[in-house]
Structure formats: C-alpha cells, structure tokens
Amino acid sequence: MSLKKYISIFKISFAQEFAYRLNFIMWRVRNVMQILLLFFLWTTVFSDPTRVIFGYDRAKILTYVFGILVVKALVLSARAVEVPGEISRGDIINLLLKPVNFFKYWLTRDLSSKALNFIFSAGEIVILFLILKPEIYLQTDLLLLTGFFLSLILAILAFFALLMITSFVPFWSPESGWGAQFLMVVIVTEFLSGGLFPLDILPGAVQKILYLTPFPYLIFFPIQVYLGKITGDALIGGVLIASFWVTLLWLVMGWVWRQGLLVYRAEGR
Amino acid sequence: MSRNSFMGMLSQRFGAGIFIIGKLLRFGFFLAFIFFLLKGTKTLAGYNLNQTLFFFLTFNLIDVVAQFLFREVYRFRPLVVSGSFDLVLTKPMSALFRSLMGGADVLDLVTISPLVLAIYLVGRGLGPSPTDVLFYIFLIINGLALATAFHIAVISMGIITLEIDHTIMIYRDITNLGRFPIDIYKQPLQGILTYLIPVGIMITLPAKALMGLVSPWGVLLSFAIGVAAVLVSIRLWHFALTKYTSASS
C-alpha cells in the first residue's frame, strides 16, 4: 500500500513535467548550450589529439564533458527546489496534513524529474554525438561500472539532503529561500562538484580541501570512477567517504527539519 | 524609478547579501578556472592568460551593465499577462523606456566599479595604444547598444507571445558563450555567433580591439550592425504594441 502511494506520486509528478513542456524543453536547451561551451573549449585545448594535460587525453576530457550532461541530469535535477516557496507561502501545511512522509514525497518527485531528465539527456547525447562526432572513452570494466552506479546513488542522496537543508532556510527567514538556494545550488554545487571543469586541474592543496567537503562526490567522483581514474583502494575509500557524507547530511537534514517545524506558524494560510 | 528599485532591494538585506556573495563567488570561481586552465595550457586559441582574462572581464562588463540597466525586463511578463501594462501605456512617459529601464538593479551596480578597475589593470598589462583604447570604448558602447536591441526584442516578443522568461534566459545562455573568445568555436557556430546573433561583436570584438586586432573598418562595420539592430528592434517594439490586446485588464 505504502509503495503504491509513492508510485502514484511518481507517475503524477512525471505527468506534471509534461504539463509545462515548453518550460522543460527550454531547461534542456540551456543544459545543452552549457555543454557546447565546454565541448568547444576543451576541443580547442586538445586541438592536438596526442596532447595529454591534467592527466586527460582528448577522448577522456570529452567523455568528462558528456558525462557532466548525464550525471547532472541524474544528480542535480530536482523538484525539491520548490520546497522554499512552499514553506514561505505556507503551502507546506497541505502536505503535512496528508498521510505521506515529507521526505519520501519529495524524493519520489525528485526521482521522477531525474528519470525524465535522464531520458532527455540520453537523447541529447546521441544527437550531439552525431553532430560533433567526439572521441568518447567507453568503460568496459564491470567493477568500475558498478562503482560508478554506486557513487551515483550516493551522489543523488547527498544532493537531496543538501538541497533540503538549504530549502529549510525560509522557516527562519521566509524571504531568503531563493538567495540560499541560488548560493548553494547554482553557485557552490555547480563549481565545487566539478560541474563546469574537472577538479583535478586545481592545485593539489585546493583539491585536498575540496575532498573534505561533500561537493566533489556529486559529479566529479562518479565521472572519475567511470573514466577509470579512481580504482582499487581509492575507489573503496571514496565510496566510504561519500557514504559518510550521506549519513551525516541526512542526520543534519532531519535535525534542521525538526527545528524548523518548531518555529513554523503556517503564515500565509 | 531606480531609487524606488534600490530601496525595494535593500529592504531585503539578508537575501540581497547572499545574492551578491553568490555573484562574486561565481565570478571568482570562473576566474580561478581560467587561471589554472591557462597555467596548464599556456594559451587558448592563441591567446595568453592575460588576454583570455581580458575577454572574460569584458564579457562580465557587458553582461553586468546590461543586467543593471534592464532588470525590469525580467518583470515585464506579469504586466502583459495581467493587463497592467495598460497603466504603463497611459502614463506620460515612454512605455519602452519604462519597460526596459524602470527598475535598475542595485546588486549589479555594486559589482561594476571593481570590474572596471580589474579591466583597467588587466588591460593596461596588454600595452594598448590610445587608438586601441578608443576603439575598445567605442565597441563597448556598441556592445551595450546590441544588448539593448536584444532586450527590446525580448519584451516585444513578450507582448506577441506572452513568453519572456525563457527567451531572456536563452539570450543569456547565448551571450555566456562569449565568456571565451569566439575563436574557440567551430563553423558554423562561429559564423552564427558573429553575424546572426552577434555575440562576437558584442563581447569578443571590443576585447580584440584593445589588443590591436581590429581595423578601423571592422569598428565601422560593427557600429553599422549595432545601429541597424537597435533600429530593427524599435520597429519590432512598435509592431508588438499593435498586437497588445489588454486582455485581463
């Protein structure tokens, strides 16, 4: 019964995305434009096909660029961006009164958004591949592919918690939800997760500091695993650290949620 | 109008503070990316670190000034959809001016001065001649004229199609391609970005002028394109006004 409920939420949320088709298509067009910039930038850097720089050859860096498109669709696509608005408008009370778990509800809606974005990103990659004909690195090692999928799941869970923690700001400051989300999702996550460039072009000291945060485990780490640049003990260690961040972030998320509910007065309803 | 807009924005100090921090962080991250990239590659499409930084700073100047001046464009759609645009049309003021520049953004204003300083410092390192500097300033004004034309076209299309949010974001995504010199793009994209959607003329050309890479004829041709774009966009605006139905008012 419980699972059936969330399957229905998944289906409804999926259908809702199609209700605003232009909205969705424009969002995807914007993603592709960003990838085009990166593609041409790195193609220029690797105009000599034999060049190896920052530990990447041409095929690996272009795979990284295309990997960003897929991993971002799976990790960063989220309907939970609507949560700050729901809190500041007081609409969240509707959900609190329903027999659904708040976090499961939004995670289900996020998963439906990720599924749709993934389908579109796969189509976009095929089209871009046919037009641009890039050299692509195909990973065939089953162990690394398993590590890649595992790190993707951890990235999805970590980002969900990060987004939720940021989304709870309006409990205390109703006008600041958009600013907090802009800072966390659009700026910090985008850059520090490797969504624009591979983090290993940064100096070693900066990388070490970054690895103390959860951000590299959102985009950079999964793609590195796919490319075979992180293997063996480093892969196991990375997965363990990512698991630690997921656990910590989910605990913090639950605590902030409970504190938020204590001060929530359902203004606007 | 601008004073009211500034007061409104400053009343939400916490949100405004976060927004400014976000903008500065994005700028800083990009700067760091270019720095470390060029440290490894030495050149990008034949340009050295200082030159690539100068392209990026010039992009930011055009982008930030356009956002500072034309922030009202982002609030235009509700006016048209609700029919409240009637109130703009009946006021003794140019409806185009009101719709385009009726709400300057103080958050962008505060970033302009440090940006100009950075352009001065990096630009000076490129050793330009007085003519190069003059061409640069002319072409920056021309770039802003092109940005104005784009924004007029966006609000005109907004009246006709009731769609603005996506059009303006697509415009911004296209101009974002000018963060780096358009020489990095292959044909036909480079041609499109030079002539059809003149991001190259808006952003890359001014920076190239300071490096002494643009002839006087190139400057004149760019001006002609800038003037033509503004004239066409104003005609489009007048055409769009004839399609305004005042629905919902």
Boltz contact constraints between the chains, C-beta under 6 A:
constraints:
  - contact:
      token1: [A, 26]
      token2: [B, 166]
      max_distance: 6.0
  - contact:
      token1: [A, 30]
      token2: [B, 173]
      max_distance: 6.0
  - contact:
      token1: [A, 33]
      token2: [B, 173]
      max_distance: 6.0
  - contact:
      token1: [A, 37]
      token2: [B, 177]
      max_distance: 6.0
  - contact:
      token1: [A, 40]
      token2: [B, 184]
      max_distance: 6.0
  - contact:
      token1: [A, 40]
      token2: [B, 185]
      max_distance: 6.0
  - contact:
      token1: [A, 41]
      token2: [B, 180]
      max_distance: 6.0
  - contact:
      token1: [A, 41]
      token2: [B, 184]
      max_distance: 6.0
  - contact:
      token1: [A, 44]
      token2: [B, 45]
      max_distance: 6.0
  - contact:
      token1: [A, 44]
      token2: [B, 184]
      max_distance: 6.0
  - contact:
      token1: [A, 45]
      token2: [B, 41]
      max_distance: 6.0
  - contact:
      token1: [A, 53]
      token2: [B, 40]
      max_distance: 6.0
  - contact:
      token1: [A, 54]
      token2: [B, 40]
      max_distance: 6.0
  - contact:
      token1: [A, 173]
      token2: [B, 14]
      max_distance: 6.0
  - contact:
      token1: [A, 175]
      token2: [B, 12]
      max_distance: 6.0
  - contact:
      token1: [A, 175]
      token2: [B, 15]
      max_distance: 6.0
  - contact:
      token1: [A, 176]
      token2: [B, 14]
      max_distance: 6.0
  - contact:
      token1: [A, 176]
      token2: [B, 15]
      max_distance: 6.0
  - contact:
      token1: [A, 179]
      token2: [B, 15]
      max_distance: 6.0
  - contact:
      token1: [A, 179]
      token2: [B, 18]
      max_distance: 6.0
  - contact:
      token1: [A, 179]
      token2: [B, 19]
      max_distance: 6.0
  - contact:
      token1: [A, 182]
      token2: [B, 22]
      max_distance: 6.0
  - contact:
      token1: [A, 183]
      token2: [B, 18]
      max_distance: 6.0
  - contact:
      token1: [A, 183]
      token2: [B, 22]
      max_distance: 6.0
  - contact:
      token1: [A, 187]
      token2: [B, 22]
      max_distance: 6.0
  - contact:
      token1: [A, 187]
      token2: [B, 25]
      max_distance: 6.0
  - contact:
      token1: [A, 187]
      token2: [B, 26]
      max_distance: 6.0
  - contact:
      token1: [A, 191]
      token2: [B, 29]
      max_distance: 6.0
  - contact:
      token1: [A, 197]
      token2: [B, 33]
      max_distance: 6.0
  - contact:
      token1: [A, 201]
      token2: [B, 36]
      max_distance: 6.0
  - contact:
      token1: [A, 202]
      token2: [B, 36]
      max_distance: 6.0
